[in-house]
Amino acid sequence: MTTNIEEEWKNFRRILNDSFIVFQNNEDTLLELYFLWTKLENPSGLELVEIFSAIPSVVKSLDLTLNSFGRITSAQFTEIFAAFPTGITSLNLSFDSLGRRTNAEIAEIFAAFPAGVTSLNLGDNELRRKTNAELIEVFQTIPSRVMTLELSIRDLYNHTFDEFMLFFKDIPQSIKCLKMSGKSYSPPICYLLSFDE
């Protein structure tokens, strides 16, 4: 008898048509799905909605590293995120050039995250393009349900120490662990955050 998971995977393979690399151990218990450097900026918004709608419901972690999504509008992002499995708790958007977008666009993208996302990676997103005030505004729009946030020091190196401390103050208080990575692919350091009442 064919299970729902088996049907989901058949549909997923049909849509992807071997265009993307998927790393998996066991289809019945798969929790993580990787789209590393798969040029997801090339398909149209509607094609991406179809692709992500086919992701099996068992997936909890989605890694979209190195996909600039250059031609995808913030409105299309909303449709794409709505197509994600509702059970996703970890979302990696590192190296996706979000810093090239306006703060209004970033806020719209953040607002469209699946409701279950509690871990977010925004490392190396060219946020150094933002002024101090703009960067603080970006942090303030991170959904309050996010508890773990990963950033890159390279996105903050051109700011002063005082500005850096302001960033920490404006990170949502729901975040309990702030991971700061230095070199590419180096293990990030987790800073446990506490806020005064």
Salt bridges, closest charged atoms under 4 A:
GLU27 OE2 - ARG13 NH2 1.98
ASP124 OD2 - ARG154 NH2 2.74
GLU126 OE2 - ARG100 NE 3.07
GLU126 OE1 - ARG129 NE 2.78
ASP155 OD1 - ARG128 NH1 3.40
GLU163 OE1 - HIS159 ND1 3.23
